[in-house]
Amino acid sequence: MQDTDVTDIWNRLLSTPVHLMTEQERIVHAVNVFWIDFQQGGWLYNVAPDLTEHQQSWDRLRFLAAAVAAIGAPDVAEHLTKIAEIVERVPEGLGDGTWGGFLESVDPQDRISALESEIDIDAVYELLEAYTVAQLSNSASDDQ
């Protein structure tokens, strides 16, 4: 059996339009982007609703929580769901129009940072790698 290089799969998915992905590919893509963004900071900003979307409906964050659960990280999924509950409860128009202002108005007790500190991102990577191999390694060899 040929070893699968998961980074090849992840890189392919980064350049594939989401609407052309299978459900398993969307899961891998979402968790991979989260893994990258979490390490670099800004992950929450990157899953925030666009300005044209309803600001109390964090669908990308909720999909991410479901995706993380699907790869086998229910504790991380629970933390992401709790973060969604925090950011979705804020009435429209709070804050000073900046990301920092939004975070201060939605989370004055800094609960989000506390939840983030409990996320084991290394475990997410290992689970993502295993899920990718189990779910997508055949599609990677089909592409070659």
N, C-alpha and C positions, 0 to 999 in steps of 0.2 A: 504494500500500500504506500502510495506517495504521500509525503508530508505536505500539509497544506500551510502555506504562508498566509496567516490571517491578515497581515498588513496589506497584502495584495488585494484581498477581498475588501478590507476597510477602505483602501484608497480608491478602488473601483466604485464603491458606494458613495464616496464623497463627491464623485463627479457624475453620479446618476440622478436624474430628476426623481424626487420622492414619489410622484404619481406613477412612475414606471416600475417601482419596487414591489416585491412581494411583501406580505405581512412580516415574514421573518427578516427580510432585508431592512424594512423600516425599523424593526426593533433593534437590529444590530447597528444601523446608522445612528439612531437616536442615542443609544448608550455610548457608542464610540465618540460622538460629538460631545456628549456630556463629560465623558472621561477626559477628553482633551481640554475642554473649557473649564472643568473643575480644577484641573492642575494649574491652568494659566490664570484663573480668576475670571469673573464675568459670566459664569455659566447661567446664573439666574437672569441676568439682563438678556442673554441670548435666547431664553425661552419665554420672555415676557411677550404679551400681546403687542402687535403692531398698533400704531396710533389709530389706524382705521378700524381696529377690532374693539369689541367691548372690553374695557379694562378690568372688569371683574370676572372675566372668563379666561383662565389661564390653561387653555386646552393643550398647548405643547408641553407644559409642565405636568399636567395630568397624564398625557400620553407617555411622557418620559417615566413617570412613576410606574405605569403599567408595564412599560418595556423593561425596566430594571427588575420588576417582579418576575417577568417572563424568563429572564436569564438566570433566575435563582437567587436574587438578593432582596428578599421581602423586607428586611430591616431597613435597607436603604430606601426602598419604595415607600415605606411608612414615613420615613423622615421627609421625603419629597412631597408626600401627600400633606403632611403637617405644614410644610412651607407653603404649599398651595393654599391651604386654609387660611394662613396668615395673610398672604398677599391679596387674596380674593375678598376679604372682609372690609377692605377700605372703601369708604364712599368715594365716588368720582370727584375729582377736583382737589383732593388733598395734596399737600406737598407744594413745593415751590416750582414745579415744572422740571426739576432735574431728577436724575436717578437717585442720587444721594438724598434729596429731599423726599422722594417717594418712600425710600427705605426707612427714613427717620419717622415719617408719619405712619407707616404701616406697622413698624416694628420698633417702637421706642425702647423696649426692654432687650433688644438685640437677640431675640429667640432664634432668628434665622442663623446667625453665626454659631450659636450653641448647637443647633441641629447639624449644621455643616461640619462642625468639628468632630461629630460622632460618625461621619460617613467614612467607611474604610474603602478608599478609592483603589487601593491595591487589590482588594478582594473583588471589586467590581471588574477590574481588568482581567483577573483570572477567570471569573465567570463569563465575561464577554468572550474571551478567547475560546473557552470550552463550548459555549453556545454557538459561536461562529463555525467552529469545526463541525459540530454535530448537525447544524442546520444548513450550512451553506457550502461545505467543502466540496460537495458534488457539483454544485452550480459553478464553482470556481474552475473545476477541471473541465466542465462542459464549455466554458468560455475560451479555452485554449485551443 
